Amino acid sequence: MSKVAEPIVNVSTENVIFLMEAGYIYLNMGRFREAKEVFEGVVEMRPDSDVPRVALGNVFHSQGRFQDSARIHRETLKLMPQSARAYAGLAECLIFQKKTEQALEALNKAIEYDPDGDVAHYARTLIDAIDTKVFEAL
């Protein structure tokens, strides 16, 4: 496991939340370069958090760049091996790459690390979708 770096600057939680929201606004507008830059900046401000790292992976996922997205999630898992969010994000990439068995493994890990939380609920929803073959049309 790699060591998480110390933050470069101290930024208030309120400002980090604002930046994350701005990044998602850019992402939803299809302004991927700007979203990527915002999330990369937040990673530097909060290197101990998986949230901006997973958001960065979502930028690539939104562009259909599933291998790049999976790489980001795997890098996150090297730093934070119990990140349910990163496992769920990785599973999404694997689903779109038709790697269902690996996706199920990642989803089960997400559930293991967040058994009663929102990530586990999402992971269970994806497992149900896999079981009912929702993704076969992709």
N, C-alpha and C positions, 0 to 999 in steps of 0.2 A: 504494500500500500504506500503510495506517495504521500508526502507531507503537504498539507494545505498551507499556502503562503499567508503571510500577515497582510492586512489591508494596507494599501498605499496611503490612503487618506481616511480620516474619520468623517463620516457623513451620517447625519441623523437618520433614524429609521423612517421618519416621515418623508424625507427627501428621497430615500431609496424606494419607498412605495410609489412616490410620484414618478420616479424614473421608470420603474417597472410598468406602471400604467401607460406612460408615454411610449415605451417599447411595444407594448401590446396594441396601442392605437396605430403605431406605424405598421405593425405586422398585419393588422386587420385592414389597413389601407393598401396592402400590397407593396409597401415601401420597405422591402427586405433589407436593403443596405443600411438604412437608418435604424431599423429594428435591431439588426445585428450589432451595429456600433453601440447602441444604447445598452443592450444586454452584455456585451463585452465589457463596457465600462462598469456596469454594476458588478460583474464578476470580480473586477479589480477592487471594488469598494467592499464587497462582501465575499471574499474568497472561501469563507467557511460555510457558505450557504449553497445548497443544491438548487435553489429556486431560479436564480439567473442563469445557471448553467443549463438547466432543463429548458428554460425559455429560449436560450440560444439554439439548442437542438430543435426546438419547435420552429424556428425561423427556417432552417434547412428542410424540415419536414413539410412545411407549408409550400415550399418550392418543388416538392417532389424529389428532393435530394436525400433519399432515405439512407443511403450509405453514410453520407456526411452527418446526418442527424444521429444515426446509430453510433458513429465514432464519438460524437460529443457525449452521448449518454454513457458509453463505455469509459471514456476518460473521467466522467463524473463518478462512476462507480469505483474506479481505481482510487480516487481520493476519498470517497464516501461510500463504502461498500454496503451500507445499510439504507441507502436512499431509495425509498419506495417510489418516489417520483421518477427517478432516473430509470428504474426497472420498468415502470409503466411506459415511459417514453420510448425506451428501447423496444419494448413489446410492440408498440404501434409501428415502429419502423420495420420490424421483422414481419408483422402481418402484411404490410404493403409489399414486402419482398417475397411473400409466399413461403415464409419460413415458420410455419404454424407451430411446430413442436418447440422450437426455440422461443417463440413468442409465449407459449403457454408456460414454459419454465420461468421466463422473466415475469409474467403476470403472477405466478404463484409466489415468487420472491417478493413482489410488491405487496401482496397480501400478507405474507409472513412478517414483513417489517412495518406494516401499518394495518393490523388486522381489523381495527374498528373505525378507521378513518375514511376520509373521502377518496384517497388513492385506492384503498382496497375495494371500496364500492365501485369505482370506475373499472378496476381490474376485473372484478366479477362480471360487470356488464360486458366487457370485451370477451371474457371467457364464454359467456352465454351467446354472444354474437358469433364466436368461432364455432361453438357447438351447434348452432342453428344454421351454420354455413352462410351467414350474411355476407362475409367477405369474399366468397367464391366468385362473385361477379366483378371483382376489382381486377 
